[in-house]
């Protein structure tokens, strides 16, 4: 949880709602965002969390 709280700006709220099972549409509506903004925040949050936790991205060659 501590790592999640270190994310910048709206990313912790978006990620927490996502982990609680809310759809991107529900997250967007509850936060007053466009769905594209929710998806972008989720993508950035995932990337940052992977870096912080030392998890390699399987889609990118090492």
N, CA, C and O atoms as a Tripos MOL2 file, in Angstrom:
@<TRIPOS>MOLECULE
protein
  248   247    62     0     0
PROTEIN
NO_CHARGES

@<TRIPOS>ATOM
      1 N           0.8260   -1.1910    0.0000 N.3       1 UNK1
      2 CA          0.0000    0.0000    0.0000 C.3       1 UNK1
      3 C           0.8700    1.2540    0.0000 C.2       1 UNK1
      4 O           0.5240    2.2500   -0.6360 O.2       1 UNK1
      5 N           1.9860    1.2110    0.7040 N.am      2 UNK2
      6 CA          2.8800    2.3730    0.7770 C.3       2 UNK2
      7 C           3.3490    2.7700   -0.6140 C.2       2 UNK2
      8 O           3.4030    3.9590   -0.9290 O.2       2 UNK2
      9 N           3.6880    1.7990   -1.4480 N.am      3 UNK3
     10 CA          4.1500    2.0690   -2.8090 C.3       3 UNK3
     11 C           3.0490    2.7360   -3.6210 C.2       3 UNK3
     12 O           3.3230    3.6500   -4.3990 O.2       3 UNK3
     13 N           1.8150    2.2930   -3.4530 N.am      4 UNK4
     14 CA          0.6800    2.8800   -4.1620 C.3       4 UNK4
     15 C           0.5200    4.3510   -3.7990 C.2       4 UNK4
     16 O           0.1980    5.1700   -4.6590 O.2       4 UNK4
     17 N           0.7370    4.6850   -2.5630 N.am      5 UNK5
     18 CA          0.5750    6.0710   -2.1210 C.3       5 UNK5
     19 C           1.6680    6.9880   -2.6490 C.2       5 UNK5
     20 O           1.5050    8.2070   -2.6200 O.2       5 UNK5
     21 N           2.7660    6.4400   -3.1280 N.am      6 UNK6
     22 CA          3.8560    7.2490   -3.6620 C.3       6 UNK6
     23 C           3.6330    7.6470   -5.1180 C.2       6 UNK6
     24 O           4.4140    8.4180   -5.6750 O.2       6 UNK6
     25 N           2.5790    7.1300   -5.7340 N.am      7 UNK7
     26 CA          2.2870    7.4950   -7.1160 C.3       7 UNK7
     27 C           1.8680    8.9570   -7.1920 C.2       7 UNK7
     28 O           1.2970    9.4880   -6.2390 O.2       7 UNK7
     29 N           2.1480    9.6140   -8.3180 N.am      8 UNK8
     30 CA          1.8120   11.0240   -8.4410 C.3       8 UNK8
     31 C           0.3430   11.2850   -8.7880 C.2       8 UNK8
     32 O          -0.3120   10.4690   -9.4350 O.2       8 UNK8
     33 N          -0.1410   12.4070   -8.3550 N.am      9 UNK9
     34 CA         -1.4150   13.0200   -8.7100 C.3       9 UNK9
     35 C          -2.5950   12.0750   -8.5600 C.2       9 UNK9
     36 O          -2.8300   11.5880   -7.4540 O.2       9 UNK9
     37 N          -3.3400   11.7960   -9.6020 N.am     10 UNK10
     38 CA         -4.5720   11.0040   -9.5250 C.3      10 UNK10
     39 C          -4.3420    9.5100   -9.6100 C.2      10 UNK10
     40 O          -5.2730    8.7260   -9.4240 O.2      10 UNK10
     41 N          -3.1310    9.1120   -9.8850 N.am     11 UNK11
     42 CA         -2.8480    7.6960  -10.0970 C.3      11 UNK11
     43 C          -3.2100    6.7980   -8.9120 C.2      11 UNK11
     44 O          -3.7420    5.7090   -9.1300 O.2      11 UNK11
     45 N          -2.9450    7.2060   -7.6750 N.am     12 UNK12
     46 CA         -3.3270    6.3180   -6.5600 C.3      12 UNK12
     47 C          -4.8330    6.0820   -6.4780 C.2      12 UNK12
     48 O          -5.2750    4.9600   -6.2300 O.2      12 UNK12
     49 N          -5.6160    7.1330   -6.6830 N.am     13 UNK13
     50 CA         -7.0740    6.9980   -6.6180 C.3      13 UNK13
     51 C          -7.6000    6.1280   -7.7440 C.2      13 UNK13
     52 O          -8.4580    5.2720   -7.5280 O.2      13 UNK13
     53 N          -7.0820    6.3480   -8.9550 N.am     14 UNK14
     54 CA         -7.5080    5.5530  -10.1050 C.3      14 UNK14
     55 C          -7.1260    4.0870   -9.8970 C.2      14 UNK14
     56 O          -7.9490    3.2010  -10.1270 O.2      14 UNK14
     57 N          -5.9120    3.8220   -9.4740 N.am     15 UNK15
     58 CA         -5.4450    2.4480   -9.2800 C.3      15 UNK15
     59 C          -6.2260    1.7720   -8.1490 C.2      15 UNK15
     60 O          -6.5940    0.6040   -8.2750 O.2      15 UNK15
     61 N          -6.4800    2.4690   -7.0710 N.am     16 UNK16
     62 CA         -7.2260    1.8780   -5.9520 C.3      16 UNK16
     63 C          -8.6320    1.4850   -6.3860 C.2      16 UNK16
     64 O          -9.1080    0.4020   -6.0460 O.2      16 UNK16
     65 N          -9.2890    2.3500   -7.1270 N.am     17 UNK17
     66 CA        -10.6330    2.0260   -7.6200 C.3      17 UNK17
     67 C         -10.5810    0.8370   -8.5880 C.2      17 UNK17
     68 O         -11.4490   -0.0350   -8.5540 O.2      17 UNK17
     69 N          -9.5690    0.8110   -9.4380 N.am     18 UNK18
     70 CA         -9.3890   -0.3060  -10.3720 C.3      18 UNK18
     71 C          -9.2110   -1.6170   -9.6040 C.2      18 UNK18
     72 O          -9.8320   -2.6280   -9.9320 O.2      18 UNK18
     73 N          -8.3670   -1.5890   -8.5900 N.am     19 UNK19
     74 CA         -8.1230   -2.7920   -7.7900 C.3      19 UNK19
     75 C          -9.3580   -3.2190   -7.0150 C.2      19 UNK19
     76 O          -9.5090   -4.3950   -6.6810 O.2      19 UNK19
     77 N         -10.2490   -2.2640   -6.7240 N.am     20 UNK20
     78 CA        -11.5080   -2.5860   -6.0480 C.3      20 UNK20
     79 C         -12.5550   -3.1340   -7.0090 C.2      20 UNK20
     80 O         -13.6560   -3.4950   -6.5930 O.2      20 UNK20
     81 N         -12.2080   -3.1990   -8.3090 N.am     21 UNK21
     82 CA        -13.1010   -3.8150   -9.2710 C.3      21 UNK21
     83 C         -13.9810   -2.8680  -10.0670 C.2      21 UNK21
     84 O         -14.8600   -3.3150  -10.8040 O.2      21 UNK21
     85 N         -13.7600   -1.5680   -9.9320 N.am     22 UNK22
     86 CA        -14.5410   -0.6130  -10.6960 C.3      22 UNK22
     87 C         -14.0800   -0.6080  -12.1530 C.2      22 UNK22
     88 O         -12.8920   -0.7670  -12.4330 O.2      22 UNK22
     89 N         -15.0120   -0.4270  -13.0700 N.am     23 UNK23
     90 CA        -14.6750   -0.3290  -14.4870 C.3      23 UNK23
     91 C         -14.0810    1.0450  -14.7660 C.2      23 UNK23
     92 O         -14.1970    1.9600  -13.9510 O.2      23 UNK23
     93 N         -13.4430    1.1780  -15.9260 N.am     24 UNK24
     94 CA        -12.8870    2.4930  -16.2730 C.3      24 UNK24
     95 C         -13.9970    3.5240  -16.4080 C.2      24 UNK24
     96 O         -13.7950    4.6900  -16.0700 O.2      24 UNK24
     97 N         -15.1610    3.1200  -16.8920 N.am     25 UNK25
     98 CA        -16.2930    4.0490  -17.0100 C.3      25 UNK25
     99 C         -16.7450    4.5160  -15.6250 C.2      25 UNK25
    100 O         -17.0260    5.6970  -15.4260 O.2      25 UNK25
    101 N         -16.8120    3.5910  -14.6770 N.am     26 UNK26
    102 CA        -17.2200    3.9560  -13.3150 C.3      26 UNK26
    103 C         -16.1920    4.8660  -12.6580 C.2      26 UNK26
    104 O         -16.5540    5.8240  -11.9740 O.2      26 UNK26
    105 N         -14.9230    4.5740  -12.8620 N.am     27 UNK27
    106 CA        -13.8600    5.4060  -12.2990 C.3      27 UNK27
    107 C         -13.9330    6.8070  -12.8960 C.2      27 UNK27
    108 O         -13.8480    7.8030  -12.1780 O.2      27 UNK27
    109 N         -14.0890    6.8700  -14.2070 N.am     28 UNK28
    110 CA        -14.1690    8.1660  -14.8790 C.3      28 UNK28
    111 C         -15.3260    8.9880  -14.3410 C.2      28 UNK28
    112 O         -15.1660   10.1710  -14.0410 O.2      28 UNK28
    113 N         -16.4780    8.3700  -14.2170 N.am     29 UNK29
    114 CA        -17.6580    9.0880  -13.7270 C.3      29 UNK29
    115 C         -17.4710    9.5650  -12.2900 C.2      29 UNK29
    116 O         -17.8030   10.7040  -11.9610 O.2      29 UNK29
    117 N         -16.9420    8.6980  -11.4410 N.am     30 UNK30
    118 CA        -16.8040    9.0580  -10.0180 C.3      30 UNK30
    119 C         -15.7460   10.1350   -9.7850 C.2      30 UNK30
    120 O         -15.8140   10.8760   -8.8040 O.2      30 UNK30
    121 N         -14.7670   10.2180  -10.6920 N.am     31 UNK31
    122 CA        -13.6920   11.1990  -10.5210 C.3      31 UNK31
    123 C         -13.8330   12.4050  -11.4440 C.2      31 UNK31
    124 O         -13.0200   13.3270  -11.3910 O.2      31 UNK31
    125 N         -14.8580   12.4020  -12.2850 N.am     32 UNK32
    126 CA        -15.0570   13.5100  -13.1980 C.3      32 UNK32
    127 C         -14.0030   13.5830  -14.2870 C.2      32 UNK32
    128 O         -13.5860   14.6700  -14.6860 O.2      32 UNK32
    129 N         -13.5710   12.4170  -14.7700 N.am     33 UNK33
    130 CA        -12.5330   12.3280  -15.7950 C.3      33 UNK33
    131 C         -13.0930   11.6800  -17.0490 C.2      33 UNK33
    132 O         -14.1450   11.0430  -17.0090 O.2      33 UNK33
    133 N         -12.3980   11.8390  -18.1500 N.am     34 UNK34
    134 CA        -12.6930   11.0880  -19.3630 C.3      34 UNK34
    135 C         -12.1070    9.6810  -19.1960 C.2      34 UNK34
    136 O         -11.1340    9.4840  -18.4680 O.2      34 UNK34
    137 N         -12.7120    8.7180  -19.8760 N.am     35 UNK35
    138 CA        -12.1890    7.3500  -19.7930 C.3      35 UNK35
    139 C         -10.7520    7.2800  -20.2910 C.2      35 UNK35
    140 O          -9.9510    6.5090  -19.7630 O.2      35 UNK35
    141 N         -10.4210    8.0690  -21.2910 N.am     36 UNK36
    142 CA         -9.0450    8.0720  -21.8020 C.3      36 UNK36
    143 C          -8.0640    8.5030  -20.7140 C.2      36 UNK36
    144 O          -6.9560    7.9710  -20.6360 O.2      36 UNK36
    145 N          -8.4520    9.4490  -19.8840 N.am     37 UNK37
    146 CA         -7.5890    9.9080  -18.7880 C.3      37 UNK37
    147 C          -7.4200    8.8040  -17.7420 C.2      37 UNK37
    148 O          -6.3360    8.6300  -17.1860 O.2      37 UNK37
    149 N          -8.4780    8.0740  -17.4840 N.am     38 UNK38
    150 CA         -8.4000    6.9580  -16.5340 C.3      38 UNK38
    151 C          -7.4370    5.9020  -17.0680 C.2      38 UNK38
    152 O          -6.5790    5.4140  -16.3330 O.2      38 UNK38
    153 N          -7.5760    5.5490  -18.3400 N.am     39 UNK39
    154 CA         -6.6940    4.5480  -18.9420 C.3      39 UNK39
    155 C          -5.2440    5.0080  -18.9190 C.2      39 UNK39
    156 O          -4.3450    4.2090  -18.6540 O.2      39 UNK39
    157 N          -5.0100    6.2740  -19.1900 N.am     40 UNK40
    158 CA         -3.6450    6.8150  -19.1770 C.3      40 UNK40
    159 C          -3.0670    6.7720  -17.7610 C.2      40 UNK40
    160 O          -1.9050    6.4090  -17.5800 O.2      40 UNK40
    161 N          -3.8690    7.1370  -16.7600 N.am     41 UNK41
    162 CA         -3.4040    7.0950  -15.3820 C.3      41 UNK41
    163 C          -3.1180    5.6650  -14.9440 C.2      41 UNK41
    164 O          -2.1460    5.4240  -14.2280 O.2      41 UNK41
    165 N          -3.9500    4.7110  -15.3630 N.am     42 UNK42
    166 CA         -3.7010    3.3090  -15.0300 C.3      42 UNK42
    167 C          -2.4050    2.8180  -15.6660 C.2      42 UNK42
    168 O          -1.6100    2.1340  -15.0210 O.2      42 UNK42
    169 N          -2.1980    3.1640  -16.9130 N.am     43 UNK43
    170 CA         -0.9850    2.7500  -17.6110 C.3      43 UNK43
    171 C           0.2610    3.3160  -16.9330 C.2      43 UNK43
    172 O           1.2360    2.6010  -16.7050 O.2      43 UNK43
    173 N           0.2150    4.5890  -16.6210 N.am     44 UNK44
    174 CA          1.3620    5.2240  -15.9610 C.3      44 UNK44
    175 C           1.5860    4.6520  -14.5650 C.2      44 UNK44
    176 O           2.7260    4.4440  -14.1510 O.2      44 UNK44
    177 N           0.5040    4.4000  -13.8480 N.am     45 UNK45
    178 CA          0.6270    3.8250  -12.5060 C.3      45 UNK45
    179 C           1.2470    2.4340  -12.5570 C.2      45 UNK45
    180 O           2.1250    2.1090  -11.7580 O.2      45 UNK45
    181 N           0.7860    1.6160  -13.5000 N.am     46 UNK46
    182 CA          1.3560    0.2700  -13.6440 C.3      46 UNK46
    183 C           2.8460    0.3300  -13.9490 C.2      46 UNK46
    184 O           3.6420   -0.3950  -13.3530 O.2      46 UNK46
    185 N           3.2140    1.2020  -14.8820 N.am     47 UNK47
    186 CA          4.6160    1.3360  -15.2640 C.3      47 UNK47
    187 C           5.4630    1.7690  -14.0580 C.2      47 UNK47
    188 O           6.5310    1.2070  -13.8140 O.2      47 UNK47
    189 N           4.9900    2.7510  -13.3200 N.am     48 UNK48
    190 CA          5.7260    3.2460  -12.1570 C.3      48 UNK48
    191 C           5.8360    2.1770  -11.0780 C.2      48 UNK48
    192 O           6.9020    1.9910  -10.4910 O.2      48 UNK48
    193 N           4.7310    1.4710  -10.8140 N.am     49 UNK49
    194 CA          4.7570    0.4160   -9.8000 C.3      49 UNK49
    195 C           5.7160   -0.7030  -10.1860 C.2      49 UNK49
    196 O           6.4430   -1.2150   -9.3340 O.2      49 UNK49
    197 N           5.7270   -1.0850  -11.4530 N.am     50 UNK50
    198 CA          6.6630   -2.1160  -11.9140 C.3      50 UNK50
    199 C           8.1060   -1.6780  -11.6890 C.2      50 UNK50
    200 O           8.9380   -2.4630  -11.2340 O.2      50 UNK50
    201 N           8.3940   -0.4300  -12.0070 N.am     51 UNK51
    202 CA          9.7470    0.0900  -11.8070 C.3      51 UNK51
    203 C          10.1160    0.0770  -10.3280 C.2      51 UNK51
    204 O          11.2080   -0.3550   -9.9590 O.2      51 UNK51
    205 N           9.2030    0.5520   -9.4840 N.am     52 UNK52
    206 CA          9.4780    0.6190   -8.0490 C.3      52 UNK52
    207 C           9.6450   -0.7630   -7.4290 C.2      52 UNK52
    208 O          10.4160   -0.9380   -6.4860 O.2      52 UNK52
    209 N           8.9220   -1.7420   -7.9620 N.am     53 UNK53
    210 CA          8.9810   -3.0980   -7.4140 C.3      53 UNK53
    211 C          10.0070   -3.9850   -8.1150 C.2      53 UNK53
    212 O          10.1960   -5.1400   -7.7350 O.2      53 UNK53
    213 N          10.6690   -3.4420   -9.1400 N.am     54 UNK54
    214 CA         11.6840   -4.2000   -9.8490 C.3      54 UNK54
    215 C          11.1320   -5.3100  -10.7170 C.2      54 UNK54
    216 O          11.7790   -6.3420  -10.8930 O.2      54 UNK54
    217 N           9.9390   -5.1100  -11.2630 N.am     55 UNK55
    218 CA          9.3030   -6.1010  -12.1160 C.3      55 UNK55
    219 C           9.5590   -5.7200  -13.5660 C.2      55 UNK55
    220 O           9.2770   -4.5980  -13.9840 O.2      55 UNK55
    221 N          10.1000   -6.6690  -14.3290 N.am     56 UNK56
    222 CA         10.4010   -6.4120  -15.7390 C.3      56 UNK56
    223 C           9.1260   -6.4120  -16.5620 C.2      56 UNK56
    224 O           8.1930   -7.1650  -16.2850 O.2      56 UNK56
    225 N           9.0960   -5.5670  -17.5670 N.am     57 UNK57
    226 CA          7.9730   -5.5190  -18.4950 C.3      57 UNK57
    227 C           8.1710   -6.6330  -19.5120 C.2      57 UNK57
    228 O           9.1670   -6.6350  -20.2350 O.2      57 UNK57
    229 N           7.2460   -7.5730  -19.5800 N.am     58 UNK58
    230 CA          7.3730   -8.7180  -20.4700 C.3      58 UNK58
    231 C           7.2570   -8.3330  -21.9360 C.2      58 UNK58
    232 O           7.7030   -9.0820  -22.8050 O.2      58 UNK58
    233 N           6.6650   -7.1750  -22.2270 N.am     59 UNK59
    234 CA          6.4930   -6.7650  -23.6170 C.3      59 UNK59
    235 C           7.7310   -6.1210  -24.1920 C.2      59 UNK59
    236 O           7.8600   -6.0100  -25.4110 O.2      59 UNK59
    237 N           8.6310   -5.6990  -23.3530 N.am     60 UNK60
    238 CA          9.8430   -5.0210  -23.8410 C.3      60 UNK60
    239 C          11.0490   -5.9210  -23.6470 C.2      60 UNK60
    240 O          11.2620   -6.4360  -22.5490 O.2      60 UNK60
    241 N          11.8460   -6.1240  -24.6980 N.am     61 UNK61
    242 CA         13.0520   -6.9540  -24.5480 C.3      61 UNK61
    243 C          14.0420   -6.3140  -23.5960 C.2      61 UNK61
    244 O          14.1310   -5.0900  -23.4990 O.2      61 UNK61
    245 N          14.7740   -7.1450  -22.9050 N.am     62 UNK62
    246 CA         15.7340   -6.6390  -21.9330 C.3      62 UNK62
    247 C          17.1260   -6.6420  -22.4660 C.2      62 UNK62
    248 O          18.0560   -6.2420  -21.7650 O.2      62 UNK62
@<TRIPOS>BOND
     1     1     2 1
     2     2     3 1
     3     3     4 2
     4     3     5 am
     5     5     6 1
     6     6     7 1
     7     7     8 2
     8     7     9 am
     9     9    10 1
    10    10    11 1
    11    11    12 2
    12    11    13 am
    13    13    14 1
    14    14    15 1
    15    15    16 2
    16    15    17 am
    17    17    18 1
    18    18    19 1
    19    19    20 2
    20    19    21 am
    21    21    22 1
    22    22    23 1
    23    23    24 2
    24    23    25 am
    25    25    26 1
    26    26    27 1
    27    27    28 2
    28    27    29 am
    29    29    30 1
    30    30    31 1
    31    31    32 2
    32    31    33 am
    33    33    34 1
    34    34    35 1
    35    35    36 2
    36    35    37 am
    37    37    38 1
    38    38    39 1
    39    39    40 2
    40    39    41 am
    41    41    42 1
    42    42    43 1
    43    43    44 2
    44    43    45 am
    45    45    46 1
    46    46    47 1
    47    47    48 2
    48    47    49 am
    49    49    50 1
    50    50    51 1
    51    51    52 2
    52    51    53 am
    53    53    54 1
    54    54    55 1
    55    55    56 2
    56    55    57 am
    57    57    58 1
    58    58    59 1
    59    59    60 2
    60    59    61 am
    61    61    62 1
    62    62    63 1
    63    63    64 2
    64    63    65 am
    65    65    66 1
    66    66    67 1
    67    67    68 2
    68    67    69 am
    69    69    70 1
    70    70    71 1
    71    71    72 2
    72    71    73 am
    73    73    74 1
    74    74    75 1
    75    75    76 2
    76    75    77 am
    77    77    78 1
    78    78    79 1
    79    79    80 2
    80    79    81 am
    81    81    82 1
    82    82    83 1
    83    83    84 2
    84    83    85 am
    85    85    86 1
    86    86    87 1
    87    87    88 2
    88    87    89 am
    89    89    90 1
    90    90    91 1
    91    91    92 2
    92    91    93 am
    93    93    94 1
    94    94    95 1
    95    95    96 2
    96    95    97 am
    97    97    98 1
    98    98    99 1
    99    99   100 2
   100    99   101 am
   101   101   102 1
   102   102   103 1
   103   103   104 2
   104   103   105 am
   105   105   106 1
   106   106   107 1
   107   107   108 2
   108   107   109 am
   109   109   110 1
   110   110   111 1
   111   111   112 2
   112   111   113 am
   113   113   114 1
   114   114   115 1
   115   115   116 2
   116   115   117 am
   117   117   118 1
   118   118   119 1
   119   119   120 2
   120   119   121 am
   121   121   122 1
   122   122   123 1
   123   123   124 2
   124   123   125 am
   125   125   126 1
   126   126   127 1
   127   127   128 2
   128   127   129 am
   129   129   130 1
   130   130   131 1
   131   131   132 2
   132   131   133 am
   133   133   134 1
   134   134   135 1
   135   135   136 2
   136   135   137 am
   137   137   138 1
   138   138   139 1
   139   139   140 2
   140   139   141 am
   141   141   142 1
   142   142   143 1
   143   143   144 2
   144   143   145 am
   145   145   146 1
   146   146   147 1
   147   147   148 2
   148   147   149 am
   149   149   150 1
   150   150   151 1
   151   151   152 2
   152   151   153 am
   153   153   154 1
   154   154   155 1
   155   155   156 2
   156   155   157 am
   157   157   158 1
   158   158   159 1
   159   159   160 2
   160   159   161 am
   161   161   162 1
   162   162   163 1
   163   163   164 2
   164   163   165 am
   165   165   166 1
   166   166   167 1
   167   167   168 2
   168   167   169 am
   169   169   170 1
   170   170   171 1
   171   171   172 2
   172   171   173 am
   173   173   174 1
   174   174   175 1
   175   175   176 2
   176   175   177 am
   177   177   178 1
   178   178   179 1
   179   179   180 2
   180   179   181 am
   181   181   182 1
   182   182   183 1
   183   183   184 2
   184   183   185 am
   185   185   186 1
   186   186   187 1
   187   187   188 2
   188   187   189 am
   189   189   190 1
   190   190   191 1
   191   191   192 2
   192   191   193 am
   193   193   194 1
   194   194   195 1
   195   195   196 2
   196   195   197 am
   197   197   198 1
   198   198   199 1
   199   199   200 2
   200   199   201 am
   201   201   202 1
   202   202   203 1
   203   203   204 2
   204   203   205 am
   205   205   206 1
   206   206   207 1
   207   207   208 2
   208   207   209 am
   209   209   210 1
   210   210   211 1
   211   211   212 2
   212   211   213 am
   213   213   214 1
   214   214   215 1
   215   215   216 2
   216   215   217 am
   217   217   218 1
   218   218   219 1
   219   219   220 2
   220   219   221 am
   221   221   222 1
   222   222   223 1
   223   223   224 2
   224   223   225 am
   225   225   226 1
   226   226   227 1
   227   227   228 2
   228   227   229 am
   229   229   230 1
   230   230   231 1
   231   231   232 2
   232   231   233 am
   233   233   234 1
   234   234   235 1
   235   235   236 2
   236   235   237 am
   237   237   238 1
   238   238   239 1
   239   239   240 2
   240   239   241 am
   241   241   242 1
   242   242   243 1
   243   243   244 2
   244   243   245 am
   245   245   246 1
   246   246   247 1
   247   247   248 2
@<TRIPOS>SUBSTRUCTURE
     1 UNK1         2 RESIDUE 1 A UNK
     2 UNK2         6 RESIDUE 1 A UNK
     3 UNK3        10 RESIDUE 1 A UNK
     4 UNK4        14 RESIDUE 1 A UNK
     5 UNK5        18 RESIDUE 1 A UNK
     6 UNK6        22 RESIDUE 1 A UNK
     7 UNK7        26 RESIDUE 1 A UNK
     8 UNK8        30 RESIDUE 1 A UNK
     9 UNK9        34 RESIDUE 1 A UNK
    10 UNK10       38 RESIDUE 1 A UNK
    11 UNK11       42 RESIDUE 1 A UNK
    12 UNK12       46 RESIDUE 1 A UNK
    13 UNK13       50 RESIDUE 1 A UNK
    14 UNK14       54 RESIDUE 1 A UNK
    15 UNK15       58 RESIDUE 1 A UNK
    16 UNK16       62 RESIDUE 1 A UNK
    17 UNK17       66 RESIDUE 1 A UNK
    18 UNK18       70 RESIDUE 1 A UNK
    19 UNK19       74 RESIDUE 1 A UNK
    20 UNK20       78 RESIDUE 1 A UNK
    21 UNK21       82 RESIDUE 1 A UNK
    22 UNK22       86 RESIDUE 1 A UNK
    23 UNK23       90 RESIDUE 1 A UNK
    24 UNK24       94 RESIDUE 1 A UNK
    25 UNK25       98 RESIDUE 1 A UNK
    26 UNK26      102 RESIDUE 1 A UNK
    27 UNK27      106 RESIDUE 1 A UNK
    28 UNK28      110 RESIDUE 1 A UNK
    29 UNK29      114 RESIDUE 1 A UNK
    30 UNK30      118 RESIDUE 1 A UNK
    31 UNK31      122 RESIDUE 1 A UNK
    32 UNK32      126 RESIDUE 1 A UNK
    33 UNK33      130 RESIDUE 1 A UNK
    34 UNK34      134 RESIDUE 1 A UNK
    35 UNK35      138 RESIDUE 1 A UNK
    36 UNK36      142 RESIDUE 1 A UNK
    37 UNK37      146 RESIDUE 1 A UNK
    38 UNK38      150 RESIDUE 1 A UNK
    39 UNK39      154 RESIDUE 1 A UNK
    40 UNK40      158 RESIDUE 1 A UNK
    41 UNK41      162 RESIDUE 1 A UNK
    42 UNK42      166 RESIDUE 1 A UNK
    43 UNK43      170 RESIDUE 1 A UNK
    44 UNK44      174 RESIDUE 1 A UNK
    45 UNK45      178 RESIDUE 1 A UNK
    46 UNK46      182 RESIDUE 1 A UNK
    47 UNK47      186 RESIDUE 1 A UNK
    48 UNK48      190 RESIDUE 1 A UNK
    49 UNK49      194 RESIDUE 1 A UNK
    50 UNK50      198 RESIDUE 1 A UNK
    51 UNK51      202 RESIDUE 1 A UNK
    52 UNK52      206 RESIDUE 1 A UNK
    53 UNK53      210 RESIDUE 1 A UNK
    54 UNK54      214 RESIDUE 1 A UNK
    55 UNK55      218 RESIDUE 1 A UNK
    56 UNK56      222 RESIDUE 1 A UNK
    57 UNK57      226 RESIDUE 1 A UNK
    58 UNK58      230 RESIDUE 1 A UNK
    59 UNK59      234 RESIDUE 1 A UNK
    60 UNK60      238 RESIDUE 1 A UNK
    61 UNK61      242 RESIDUE 1 A UNK
    62 UNK62      246 RESIDUE 1 A UNK
